[in-house]
Amino acid sequence: MKSVQEQLALIRRGVHQIVPEEELVKKLERSIQTGKPLRVKYGIDPTGIDVHLGHTVPLRKLRLFQELGHQAVLIIGNYTALVGDPSGRDQTRAKLTQEQVEANALDYLKQISKIIDIDKTEVTRNGDWFKRFSFLDALDLMRKITVQRMLERDDFTKRREKGTPIYLHECLYPLMQGWDSVEIRADIELGGTEQLYSLLVGRELQVDQGQEPQICLTMPILRGLDGQQKMGKSLGNYIGVAMPPQEMMDKVMSIPDELLRDWFELLTDRPADQVAVLCDPTQGNPRDSKLELGRDITASYYGQQAGDAAKAEWTKKNSLRQDPSDIEDFKLSAADLSDGQVCVCKLLVLLGWAKSNNEARRAVEGGGVNFGPDRTKCADPKANIAVTDGLIIRFGRKIARLRID
């Protein structure tokens, strides 16, 4: 097992807060002395079916603790998902059924196994203990926190000031998350910066139950493809870990330059000195840095060969202006042709690249259409294109190989 300082150096990377850090040092020291691994908790509510890169930030940290010899404990929040985490939310989450949550949980585990060693992870559902709770047990749990303190939460404060409803069941969420820590006797809990309140509630409940309190380790919120808002499925600004390699690479290449450092630090294992160079605009082109980032991320889920291939394919399509390796065929019937030719506007409509002849005419006049190996431009909306079997036509990023049926 690595020394305390070696472990701390790795743990601190990409971390926002360690509360309190001095207690973490003591836990690590004791772990080394006794040979007993720390129990590191991360909870995830299966509210949807896509695990995205935002989820992987704490999951990657959980994997790090596994690599350091500690015990990863994954809580599938099948009961907390029914409440809905209010952290960082400006409105109440949509209600889910138990059947929806359980179906989502199965998909989550498949995707999470791409990130952590699921065979060495202690996986449990918090419904295992909450389904045994009586109403009196719930009342006893609610006695552990005051309404005044609950309303001090930043997200609740904002909603109260805006007049947005705060429902009573939402106030149970931090207590439920905290009780999870009691049940599994967590030494450390991982979460986003917006979850610090709930993580601290876990410490208090552990002390109340005579346990040593957990360490709260929070990580920054990953900004999505738009560079502004938190990565999320509802916003559509996300990259799912189950996306095909090339789609993953293409989406990474679309991020704003200012996200480079955060994404390298939170989503890759690149050494800090390399990250510093890749994120220094005076050292090179941000596009080249994104290519390295995209390769690293893609390789994390599909292997180094897939990462290299995705990088090469993107370069081929965009930098070298070569056609992609995988081009979709489109069949043209004889009825679509006149003496082996077709009007360019009619072709765009047939391909589904324009909804009408007027839209097709504007596209052609804009100079975005070309065809053939020499990329012959077509800017005349009245022009006819001589179609041969296998002719490639392009419009912006759209491309098709024409086949004569």
C-alpha positions as CSV (number, residue, x, y, z in Angstrom):
1,M,0.0,0.0,0.0
2,K,1.2,3.5,-0.9
3,S,2.3,5.9,1.9
4,V,-0.2,8.5,3.3
5,Q,1.4,11.3,1.3
6,E,1.4,9.3,-1.9
7,Q,-2.2,8.5,-1.5
8,L,-3.1,12.1,-0.6
9,A,-1.4,13.4,-3.7
10,L,-3.6,11.1,-5.9
11,I,-6.8,11.7,-3.9
12,R,-6.4,15.5,-4.1
13,R,-6.4,15.7,-7.9
14,G,-9.6,17.2,-9.1
15,V,-11.1,17.5,-5.6
16,H,-12.9,20.6,-4.5
17,Q,-13.0,19.9,-0.7
18,I,-11.9,17.3,1.8
19,V,-13.9,17.9,5.0
20,P,-12.0,17.6,7.3
21,E,-8.6,16.7,5.7
22,E,-6.8,16.1,9.0
23,E,-9.3,13.3,9.8
24,L,-8.6,11.7,6.4
25,V,-4.9,11.7,7.2
26,K,-5.6,9.9,10.5
27,K,-7.9,7.3,8.8
28,L,-5.2,6.6,6.1
29,E,-2.5,6.2,8.7
30,R,-4.6,3.8,10.7
31,S,-5.5,1.9,7.5
32,I,-1.8,1.4,6.7
33,Q,-1.0,0.4,10.3
34,T,-3.8,-2.1,10.6
35,G,-4.0,-3.3,7.0
36,K,-7.7,-2.6,7.1
37,P,-9.0,-0.8,4.0
38,L,-11.2,2.2,4.3
39,R,-14.9,2.0,3.2
40,V,-15.5,4.5,0.5
41,K,-19.1,5.2,-0.4
42,Y,-20.7,6.7,-3.5
43,G,-24.4,6.7,-4.0
44,I,-26.1,7.1,-7.4
45,D,-29.9,7.4,-8.0
46,P,-31.0,5.5,-11.1
47,T,-33.3,8.3,-12.4
48,G,-32.5,7.7,-16.1
49,I,-30.8,5.1,-18.2
50,D,-27.7,7.0,-19.4
51,V,-24.5,7.3,-17.3
52,H,-22.7,10.3,-18.6
53,L,-19.2,11.8,-18.1
54,G,-20.5,14.0,-15.3
55,H,-21.3,10.9,-13.3
56,T,-17.9,9.5,-13.9
57,V,-16.1,12.2,-12.0
58,P,-16.8,10.7,-8.5
59,L,-16.8,7.2,-10.0
60,R,-13.3,7.6,-11.3
61,K,-12.3,8.7,-7.8
62,L,-14.0,5.6,-6.4
63,R,-11.9,3.5,-8.8
64,L,-8.8,5.3,-7.5
65,F,-9.6,4.3,-4.0
66,Q,-10.0,0.7,-5.2
67,E,-6.5,0.9,-6.8
68,L,-5.1,2.2,-3.5
69,G,-6.4,-0.9,-1.8
70,H,-9.6,0.4,-0.2
71,Q,-13.2,-1.0,-0.3
72,A,-15.6,0.7,-2.7
73,V,-19.2,0.7,-1.6
74,L,-21.7,1.6,-4.3
75,I,-25.2,2.6,-3.1
76,I,-27.9,2.2,-5.7
77,G,-30.5,4.7,-4.4
78,N,-33.6,2.9,-5.4
79,Y,-35.5,4.5,-2.5
80,T,-33.8,7.9,-2.6
81,A,-34.6,8.0,-6.3
82,L,-38.3,7.9,-5.4
83,V,-37.7,11.1,-3.4
84,G,-35.4,12.9,-5.8
85,D,-32.2,14.7,-4.7
86,P,-33.0,18.4,-4.4
87,S,-29.3,19.4,-4.4
88,G,-28.6,22.0,-7.0
89,R,-32.2,21.9,-8.2
90,D,-34.4,24.9,-8.8
91,Q,-37.5,22.7,-8.9
92,T,-38.9,19.4,-7.7
93,R,-37.8,16.3,-9.6
94,A,-40.3,14.3,-11.6
95,K,-41.9,11.4,-9.8
96,L,-40.6,7.9,-10.8
97,T,-42.2,4.5,-10.1
98,Q,-40.4,1.6,-8.4
99,E,-40.5,-0.3,-11.7
100,Q,-38.8,2.5,-13.6
101,V,-36.1,2.9,-11.0
102,E,-35.3,-0.8,-10.9
103,A,-35.1,-1.0,-14.7
104,N,-32.8,2.0,-14.7
105,A,-30.6,0.4,-12.0
106,L,-29.8,-2.6,-14.1
107,D,-28.6,-0.4,-17.0
108,Y,-26.7,1.8,-14.6
109,L,-24.7,-1.2,-13.3
110,K,-23.7,-2.3,-16.8
111,Q,-22.4,1.1,-17.6
112,I,-20.7,1.7,-14.3
113,S,-18.8,-1.5,-14.7
114,K,-16.9,0.4,-17.5
115,I,-15.4,2.7,-14.8
116,I,-15.0,0.7,-11.6
117,D,-14.1,-2.9,-10.9
118,I,-17.7,-4.0,-10.1
119,D,-16.6,-7.5,-9.0
120,K,-14.6,-5.9,-6.2
121,T,-17.3,-3.4,-5.3
122,E,-19.8,-3.8,-2.5
123,V,-23.1,-3.0,-4.3
124,T,-26.2,-2.5,-2.3
125,R,-29.6,-0.8,-2.7
126,N,-30.8,1.5,0.1
127,G,-34.2,0.0,-0.2
128,D,-32.7,-3.0,1.6
129,W,-33.0,-1.0,4.9
130,F,-35.6,1.7,4.1
131,K,-38.3,-0.9,3.2
132,R,-38.0,-2.1,6.8
133,F,-38.6,1.4,8.2
134,S,-41.8,1.9,10.2
135,F,-43.5,5.2,10.4
136,L,-42.0,5.6,13.9
137,D,-38.5,4.9,12.5
138,A,-39.1,7.7,10.0
139,L,-40.3,10.1,12.7
140,D,-37.2,9.3,14.8
141,L,-34.9,10.1,11.8
142,M,-36.7,13.4,11.2
143,R,-35.9,14.4,14.8
144,K,-32.2,14.6,13.9
145,I,-32.5,17.9,11.9
146,T,-34.4,21.2,12.3
147,V,-36.5,22.9,9.6
148,Q,-34.4,26.1,10.2
149,R,-31.2,24.3,9.3
150,M,-32.8,22.5,6.3
151,L,-34.0,25.9,4.9
152,E,-30.4,27.2,5.1
153,R,-29.6,25.1,2.1
154,D,-28.7,27.3,-0.9
155,D,-31.0,25.5,-3.2
156,F,-33.9,25.7,-0.8
157,T,-33.2,29.4,-0.1
158,K,-33.3,30.2,-3.8
159,R,-36.5,28.4,-4.3
160,R,-38.1,30.0,-1.2
161,E,-37.1,33.5,-2.5
162,K,-38.5,32.8,-5.9
163,G,-41.7,31.3,-4.6
164,T,-40.9,27.9,-6.1
165,P,-42.5,25.1,-4.1
166,I,-40.5,23.0,-1.6
167,Y,-42.2,19.8,-0.9
168,L,-41.9,18.1,2.5
169,H,-40.7,14.8,1.0
170,E,-37.7,16.6,-0.4
171,C,-36.5,17.4,3.1
172,L,-36.1,13.7,3.8
173,Y,-33.5,13.3,1.1
174,P,-30.4,14.4,3.0
175,L,-31.5,12.3,6.0
176,M,-31.9,9.2,3.8
177,Q,-28.5,9.8,2.2
178,G,-27.0,10.3,5.6
179,W,-28.6,7.1,7.0
180,D,-27.0,5.2,4.1
181,S,-23.6,6.1,5.6
182,V,-24.7,4.7,9.0
183,E,-25.9,1.5,7.5
184,I,-22.7,0.7,5.6
185,R,-20.4,2.4,8.2
186,A,-18.7,4.7,5.6
187,D,-15.3,6.1,6.3
188,I,-15.4,8.4,3.2
189,E,-18.3,9.6,1.1
190,L,-17.9,11.0,-2.4
191,G,-20.2,13.6,-4.0
192,G,-20.4,16.8,-6.1
193,T,-19.9,20.2,-4.5
194,E,-23.7,20.7,-4.3
195,Q,-24.0,17.7,-2.1
196,L,-21.8,18.8,0.8
197,Y,-24.8,19.5,3.0
198,S,-26.1,15.9,2.6
199,L,-22.6,14.5,3.2
200,L,-22.3,16.5,6.4
201,V,-25.7,15.2,7.6
202,G,-24.2,11.7,7.2
203,R,-21.4,12.7,9.6
204,E,-23.9,13.9,12.2
205,L,-26.0,10.8,12.0
206,Q,-23.0,8.6,12.3
207,V,-21.9,10.4,15.5
208,D,-25.4,10.1,16.8
209,Q,-25.2,6.3,16.3
210,G,-21.8,6.1,18.0
211,Q,-19.8,5.7,14.8
212,E,-16.7,7.5,13.7
213,P,-17.8,10.2,11.2
214,Q,-17.1,9.9,7.6
215,I,-14.9,12.2,5.6
216,C,-16.8,14.3,3.0
217,L,-14.9,14.5,-0.3
218,T,-16.5,16.7,-2.9
219,M,-15.6,17.2,-6.6
220,P,-16.4,20.0,-9.0
221,I,-19.5,19.8,-11.2
222,L,-18.5,18.9,-14.7
223,R,-19.8,21.5,-17.2
224,G,-21.4,20.1,-20.3
225,L,-20.8,20.5,-24.0
226,D,-22.2,24.0,-23.9
227,G,-19.4,25.1,-21.5
228,Q,-21.9,26.7,-19.2
229,Q,-24.4,24.4,-17.5
230,K,-23.9,21.3,-15.5
231,M,-23.7,18.2,-17.8
232,G,-27.1,16.6,-17.8
233,K,-29.4,14.4,-19.7
234,S,-32.3,16.9,-19.5
235,L,-30.2,19.6,-21.1
236,G,-28.8,17.4,-23.9
237,N,-25.3,18.7,-23.2
238,Y,-23.8,15.3,-22.2
239,I,-21.6,12.5,-23.5
240,G,-22.8,9.0,-22.4
241,V,-20.3,6.4,-21.5
242,A,-22.2,3.9,-23.7
243,M,-22.0,6.1,-26.8
244,P,-20.1,4.7,-29.8
245,P,-16.4,5.6,-29.8
246,Q,-16.6,7.9,-32.8
247,E,-19.6,9.8,-31.5
248,M,-17.8,10.2,-28.2
249,M,-14.7,11.6,-30.0
250,D,-16.8,13.9,-32.2
251,K,-18.6,15.4,-29.2
252,V,-15.4,16.0,-27.2
253,M,-14.1,17.9,-30.2
254,S,-17.1,20.2,-30.0
255,I,-16.4,21.5,-26.4
256,P,-15.3,25.1,-25.8
257,D,-11.6,25.6,-25.3
258,E,-12.0,26.8,-21.8
259,L,-13.2,23.3,-20.7
260,L,-9.9,21.7,-21.6
261,R,-8.2,21.8,-18.2
262,D,-11.2,20.7,-16.2
263,W,-11.9,17.8,-18.5
264,F,-8.3,16.7,-18.5
265,E,-8.1,16.8,-14.7
266,L,-11.5,15.3,-14.0
267,L,-11.9,12.7,-16.8
268,T,-8.3,11.5,-17.6
269,D,-5.2,10.2,-15.9
270,R,-2.9,12.5,-17.7
271,P,0.0,13.6,-15.5
272,A,-0.3,17.2,-14.3
273,D,2.8,18.4,-16.2
274,Q,1.3,17.1,-19.5
275,V,-2.0,18.7,-18.7
276,A,-0.3,22.1,-18.1
277,V,1.3,21.9,-21.6
278,L,-1.8,20.7,-23.4
279,C,-3.9,23.5,-21.8
280,D,-1.3,26.3,-22.5
281,P,-2.5,28.2,-25.6
282,T,1.0,29.4,-26.3
283,Q,2.2,25.8,-26.6
284,G,0.0,24.7,-29.4
285,N,-3.4,24.5,-31.1
286,P,-6.4,23.8,-28.7
287,R,-7.8,21.5,-31.5
288,D,-4.8,19.2,-31.1
289,S,-5.3,19.2,-27.3
290,K,-8.9,18.2,-27.8
291,L,-7.8,15.4,-30.0
292,E,-5.6,14.1,-27.2
293,L,-8.5,14.6,-24.7
294,G,-10.9,12.8,-27.0
295,R,-8.5,9.9,-27.5
296,D,-8.0,9.6,-23.7
297,I,-11.7,9.6,-22.9
298,T,-12.6,7.2,-25.7
299,A,-9.8,4.8,-24.7
300,S,-11.1,4.8,-21.1
301,Y,-14.2,3.0,-22.2
302,Y,-13.2,1.2,-25.4
303,G,-9.4,0.6,-25.2
304,Q,-6.4,2.4,-26.6
305,Q,-6.9,1.0,-30.1
306,A,-10.4,2.4,-30.3
307,G,-9.2,5.8,-29.0
308,D,-6.4,5.9,-31.6
309,A,-8.9,5.0,-34.4
310,A,-11.4,7.6,-33.3
311,K,-8.7,10.3,-33.3
312,A,-7.5,9.2,-36.8
313,E,-11.0,9.1,-38.2
314,W,-11.8,12.6,-36.9
315,T,-8.5,13.9,-38.4
316,K,-9.3,12.3,-41.7
317,K,-12.8,13.8,-41.9
318,N,-11.9,17.3,-40.6
319,S,-8.2,18.2,-40.8
320,L,-7.2,16.3,-43.9
321,R,-10.7,16.8,-45.5
322,Q,-10.9,13.2,-46.5
323,D,-14.2,11.3,-46.5
324,P,-14.9,9.1,-43.5
325,S,-14.4,5.4,-43.7
326,D,-18.1,4.6,-43.0
327,I,-20.3,6.3,-45.6
328,E,-24.0,5.5,-45.7
329,D,-25.3,4.3,-49.1
330,F,-28.4,5.9,-50.6
331,K,-30.3,4.2,-53.4
332,L,-31.6,6.2,-56.3
333,S,-34.2,4.5,-58.6
334,A,-34.3,4.9,-62.3
335,A,-37.4,7.0,-61.9
336,D,-35.4,9.6,-60.0
337,L,-33.0,10.1,-62.9
338,S,-33.4,11.7,-66.3
339,D,-30.7,10.6,-68.8
340,G,-28.6,9.5,-65.9
341,Q,-28.8,12.9,-64.2
342,V,-30.7,14.5,-61.3
343,C,-31.3,18.1,-60.4
344,V,-29.1,19.0,-57.3
345,C,-32.1,20.5,-55.4
346,K,-34.2,17.4,-56.1
347,L,-31.3,15.2,-54.9
348,L,-31.1,17.1,-51.6
349,V,-34.8,16.6,-51.0
350,L,-34.6,12.9,-51.8
351,L,-31.6,12.5,-49.4
352,G,-33.7,14.2,-46.7
353,W,-31.1,17.0,-46.3
354,A,-33.6,19.6,-47.3
355,K,-37.4,19.6,-46.6
356,S,-38.3,21.5,-49.7
357,N,-37.0,22.7,-53.0
358,N,-36.8,26.2,-51.6
359,E,-34.7,25.1,-48.7
360,A,-32.5,23.0,-51.1
361,R,-32.0,26.0,-53.4
362,R,-30.8,28.1,-50.5
363,A,-28.4,25.4,-49.4
364,V,-27.0,25.1,-52.9
365,E,-26.7,28.9,-53.3
366,G,-24.8,29.0,-50.0
367,G,-22.0,26.9,-51.6
368,G,-22.3,24.0,-49.2
369,V,-22.8,21.2,-51.8
370,N,-20.0,19.3,-53.6
371,F,-19.6,15.9,-55.1
372,G,-17.1,13.4,-56.5
373,P,-13.5,12.7,-55.6
374,D,-12.4,16.2,-56.6
375,R,-15.1,17.8,-54.4
376,T,-16.6,19.6,-57.4
377,K,-18.7,22.5,-56.0
378,C,-22.3,23.0,-57.1
379,A,-23.6,26.5,-56.5
380,D,-26.3,26.6,-59.3
381,P,-29.6,25.3,-57.9
382,K,-30.7,24.5,-61.5
383,A,-27.7,22.3,-62.2
384,N,-28.0,18.6,-62.9
385,I,-25.5,16.1,-61.5
386,A,-24.5,13.1,-63.6
387,V,-25.0,10.2,-61.3
388,T,-22.7,7.2,-61.5
389,D,-22.9,4.2,-59.1
390,G,-20.8,5.1,-56.0
391,L,-20.8,8.8,-56.5
392,I,-20.3,10.6,-53.2
393,I,-22.2,13.8,-52.5
394,R,-21.5,16.1,-49.5
395,F,-23.4,18.9,-47.8
396,G,-21.8,20.5,-44.8
397,R,-21.0,17.5,-42.5
398,K,-23.6,15.3,-44.3
399,I,-22.2,12.7,-46.7
400,A,-23.8,9.9,-48.8
401,R,-22.7,7.4,-51.4
402,L,-25.2,7.2,-54.2
403,R,-26.2,3.7,-55.5
404,I,-28.3,3.2,-58.6
405,D,-31.1,0.8,-57.9
